[in-house]
Amino acid sequence: MILNNDYVDKLQCSEIYSICGNRIVMYQVEMTDRDLRRASHLSNLCWFHGQRIADGVACLSPRKNYTRFCFFNPDGSFELVCGNALFAATALLSNSSVNPLKIYPFDIPPLELSDEKDRYTITTPVSIGYQPILVESLPPSVIHNTGSPHLVVQVDNVASVNLPKLGATVTYQLEVNLTIFSICNGKILARTYERGVEAETDACGTGAMAVAVETNIRSINSSSIIYPGGIYEVKILKTFPQPVIALSVDKAYVELIENGTRPN
Ligand SMILES: N[C@@H](CCC[C@H](N)C(=O)O)C(=O)O
């Protein structure tokens, strides 16, 4: 993506990464926790001349022994975790003096991040949903919280679902993301409609984790989750007392697509 100089000026200390096609602004800023939580105005970095050019903004703020992580959707809503932004954060900080393994979101235990050979990996506990929910024509489905909440629905064929229509209903009624998946020749295919973006994105890290939880419950054995924008690998490391998942992505799917940093 080539943006004009006006937008590059607006970006200042930030970059846009594409992670499996999910475009995230990575904004490095010195801010207190209190100010960060209120910084929903930073979501304006996702917009240029009324057009959405990114699917969220992740703020990284240095602390003494770790980096604080905070995420806003393009509509300004706050979310604890964006899986893809954490992959980008690992890529961004791995060449700096900051310890990339210590990136802490608010309110939840720190996730484990690793940068090994050709892959980035996030390891995190997730909360399983038990209460089946009925929305429109969808089969009863549950919400898994993988740092962000996803209603996870198995369908016959992901390609033939009218995701914009169903997703809009789900985000409006339940205020969660909608992630659908189907099994095709033993492979898991997935799509996510993101709340706060109010559109389908090319891929979603927390959505892939939610699919991994659901397929594990249904005894579907496949470690690859294929989104329109790229492929994630998942491993369930343990299931009790709650599942712990390792989600990884090939570094080739993590691309710096716009660099707004300017020399002084
Ligand atoms: N794209 C993200 C999830 C971002 C948060 C989501 N829109 C929400 O509001 O929960 C990912 O890769 O996990």
The ligand as an SDF file (V2000), in Angstrom:
LIG
                    3D

 13 12  0  0  0  0  0  0  0  0999 V2000
   -8.0040   -8.5540   14.6110 N   0  0  0  0  0  0  0  0  0  0  0  0
   -7.8520   -8.9330   15.9310 C   0  0  0  0  0  0  0  0  0  0  0  0
   -8.9730   -8.7570   16.9080 C   0  0  0  0  0  0  0  0  0  0  0  0
   -9.2730   -7.2890   17.1600 C   0  0  0  0  0  0  0  0  0  0  0  0
  -10.2960   -7.0170   18.2220 C   0  0  0  0  0  0  0  0  0  0  0  0
  -11.7130   -7.2100   17.7760 C   0  0  0  0  0  0  0  0  0  0  0  0
  -12.1130   -6.3800   16.6830 N   0  0  0  0  0  0  0  0  0  0  0  0
  -12.6200   -6.9820   18.9910 C   0  0  0  0  0  0  0  0  0  0  0  0
  -13.2450   -5.9140   19.1510 O   0  0  0  0  0  0  0  0  0  0  0  0
  -12.7190   -7.8910   19.8120 O   0  0  0  0  0  0  0  0  0  0  0  0
   -7.0380  -10.2060   16.0740 C   0  0  0  0  0  0  0  0  0  0  0  0
   -6.1990  -10.4880   15.1960 O   0  0  0  0  0  0  0  0  0  0  0  0
   -7.1480  -10.8880   17.0770 O   0  0  0  0  0  0  0  0  0  0  0  0
  1  2  1  0
  2  3  1  0
  2 11  1  0
  3  4  1  0
  4  5  1  0
  5  6  1  0
  6  7  1  0
  6  8  1  0
  8  9  2  0
  8 10  1  0
 11 12  2  0
 11 13  1  0
M  END
$$$$
